[in-house]
Amino acid sequence: MTAEPLRIVLADDHPIFRSGLRAVLEGAGHRVVAEAGSGDEAVSRVERLVSEGQRPDLVLMDLRMPGTDGVSATRILAAADQPVPVLVLTTYDTDSAILRAIEAGATGYLLKDTPAPQLLEAIASAASGRTTLAPAAASVLASSLRGPRPEELTGRELEVLRLVAEGLSNSQIGTRLSIAESTVKSHLLRVFAKLGVDDRTRAVTLALERGLL
């Protein structure tokens, strides 16, 4: 159970799955503030909550839904004036699905068979702006970005990682560097892939061990 309850929107076109997920979340002390069965509904629910001054902390987003799919909905939410973190929770682990979701601005990517304790931990991380990836997603990103020297980080990636090491959130890093929070996430995902890690702490630790920071 996390120390701080979160306000979460569930977006999935399977009511039974939403019901089970709601039970897990509420059992951990979180609050499901809205449910949606399509990407369009997810965007509408979030926009309404934001307009009412009740911005949710996180959206749990499936990818395959009627109408606007999860990727398109994620892109819309990530580009909003008050973006809400999106954690993809899906059964699809294909390379194209993972890359499209991350490129759209998803904070993380998990599969629906993720054990509840790991899911709850990932939810807390995503809500606070930290990126979390299922092993399959991390592997796909590593493969897609691997070059002759996958460990070599660009100047901007090192700059972002230094600020992570200082304890700054993605939002704070974006403000410091005058770039969008979604851009910060993209840089971090590439850092993770190049270093072969799946979270901020490991990235900083490995970079220090290699003398990159």
C-alpha positions in Angstrom: 0.0 0.0 0.0 1.3 3.4 -0.9 1.6 6.2 1.7 -0.4 8.7 -0.4 -3.8 7.9 -2.0 -4.0 8.7 -5.7 -6.9 9.8 -7.9 -6.9 7.5 -10.9 -8.9 7.3 -14.2 -9.3 3.8 -15.7 -9.5 3.5 -19.5 -10.3 0.0 -20.8 -13.1 -1.4 -22.9 -13.6 -4.5 -20.7 -15.9 -3.7 -17.7 -15.0 -6.9 -15.9 -11.3 -6.0 -16.1 -12.0 -2.5 -14.9 -14.0 -3.9 -12.0 -11.1 -6.1 -10.9 -8.6 -3.3 -11.3 -10.7 -0.9 -9.3 -10.8 -3.5 -6.5 -7.0 -3.7 -6.5 -6.6 0.1 -6.5 -9.2 0.8 -3.9 -7.9 -2.0 -1.7 -4.5 -0.2 -1.8 -6.2 3.1 -0.7 -6.4 4.8 -4.1 -9.6 6.3 -5.5 -10.9 5.6 -9.0 -12.4 9.0 -10.0 -13.6 8.0 -13.5 -13.9 5.1 -15.9 -13.8 5.0 -19.7 -14.5 2.4 -22.3 -12.7 4.2 -25.2 -10.0 6.6 -25.9 -12.5 9.4 -26.6 -14.2 8.8 -23.3 -10.8 8.8 -21.5 -9.9 12.2 -22.9 -13.4 13.6 -22.2 -13.4 12.3 -18.6 -9.9 13.7 -17.9 -10.7 17.1 -19.5 -13.9 17.4 -17.4 -12.1 16.6 -14.2 -9.3 19.1 -15.0 -11.9 21.8 -15.8 -13.6 21.2 -12.5 -10.3 21.6 -10.7 -10.1 17.9 -9.9 -7.1 16.9 -12.0 -6.5 13.2 -11.6 -3.0 11.9 -10.7 -2.8 9.2 -13.3 -4.6 7.5 -16.2 -4.3 3.7 -16.6 -4.7 3.3 -20.3 -5.4 0.2 -22.5 -4.2 0.4 -26.1 -6.9 -1.4 -28.1 -10.3 0.4 -27.6 -13.2 1.4 -29.9 -12.9 4.7 -31.6 -9.9 6.7 -30.6 -7.3 4.1 -29.4 -5.1 4.3 -26.4 -2.1 5.7 -28.2 -4.0 8.6 -29.7 -5.7 9.3 -26.4 -2.3 9.3 -24.7 -0.9 11.8 -27.2 -3.8 14.1 -26.6 -3.5 14.0 -22.8 0.3 14.4 -23.0 0.0 17.5 -25.1 -2.7 19.2 -22.9 -2.0 22.4 -21.0 -2.3 20.4 -17.8 -1.0 17.0 -18.8 -1.9 14.0 -16.7 0.6 11.1 -16.6 -0.5 8.0 -18.6 0.5 4.5 -17.6 -0.3 2.0 -20.4 -1.6 -1.3 -19.1 -2.2 -3.7 -21.9 -1.9 -7.2 -23.2 0.1 -6.1 -26.3 3.8 -6.4 -26.1 4.7 -6.0 -29.8 7.5 -3.7 -30.7 5.3 -1.4 -32.7 2.7 -1.0 -29.9 5.4 -0.3 -27.3 7.2 2.3 -29.4 4.0 4.0 -30.5 2.8 4.4 -26.9 6.2 5.7 -25.6 6.5 8.1 -28.5 3.0 9.4 -27.8 4.1 10.4 -24.3 3.2 7.5 -22.0 5.0 7.7 -18.7 5.2 3.9 -18.6 4.2 0.6 -20.2 3.1 -2.5 -18.3 1.4 -5.7 -19.3 -1.9 -6.8 -17.7 -0.2 -9.9 -16.2 1.9 -7.7 -14.0 1.5 -8.9 -10.3 -0.5 -6.5 -8.1 2.4 -5.4 -5.9 4.5 -4.4 -8.9 1.6 -2.7 -10.5 0.9 -0.6 -7.4 4.6 0.3 -7.2 4.6 1.3 -10.9 1.4 3.4 -10.4 3.0 5.4 -7.6 6.2 5.9 -9.7 4.2 7.0 -12.8 2.0 9.4 -10.8 5.1 11.1 -9.5 6.6 11.5 -13.0 9.0 8.6 -12.9 9.1 6.2 -15.9 8.4 2.6 -15.4 8.7 -0.1 -18.1 7.8 -3.8 -18.3 10.9 -5.9 -19.1 9.5 -6.5 -22.6 9.1 -2.8 -23.2 12.6 -2.0 -21.9 14.0 -4.7 -24.2 12.2 -3.3 -27.2 13.4 0.2 -26.6 17.0 -1.0 -26.1 16.8 -2.9 -29.4 15.3 0.1 -31.3 17.9 2.5 -30.0 21.0 0.2 -29.9 23.9 1.5 -32.0 27.6 0.8 -32.3 28.1 2.1 -28.8 24.7 1.9 -27.0 26.2 3.2 -23.7 27.2 6.5 -25.2 24.8 9.3 -24.1 24.3 12.6 -25.9 25.0 15.8 -24.1 21.4 16.5 -23.5 20.8 13.0 -22.1 23.7 13.5 -19.7 22.3 16.9 -18.7 18.9 15.4 -17.9 20.5 12.5 -16.0 22.6 14.9 -13.9 19.4 16.7 -12.9 17.8 13.3 -12.1 20.8 12.6 -9.9 20.1 15.9 -8.1 16.6 14.6 -7.2 14.6 16.7 -9.6 11.3 15.5 -11.0 10.6 15.4 -14.8 8.5 18.5 -14.4 11.3 20.3 -12.6 13.9 19.2 -15.1 11.7 20.5 -17.9 11.5 23.9 -16.2 15.2 24.0 -15.6 16.1 23.2 -19.2 13.1 25.0 -20.8 11.8 21.9 -22.5 8.5 20.1 -22.3 8.0 17.4 -19.7 7.3 14.9 -22.5 10.7 15.7 -24.0 12.3 15.0 -20.6 10.6 11.6 -20.6 11.8 10.8 -24.1 15.4 11.6 -23.1 15.1 9.4 -20.0 13.7 6.5 -22.0 16.6 6.7 -24.4 19.0 6.8 -21.4 17.3 3.7 -19.9 17.6 1.9 -23.2 21.2 2.8 -23.8 22.2 1.8 -20.3 20.1 -1.3 -20.2 18.1 -0.3 -17.1 14.4 0.3 -16.4 14.3 3.0 -13.7 15.9 6.3 -12.7 17.8 5.0 -9.7 19.6 2.3 -11.7 20.4 4.7 -14.5 22.1 7.2 -12.1 23.9 4.4 -10.2 25.2 2.8 -13.5 26.2 6.2 -14.9 28.2 7.0 -11.7 29.8 3.6 -11.9 30.9 4.2 -15.5 32.1 7.7 -14.7 29.5 9.3 -17.0 28.4 11.7 -14.2 
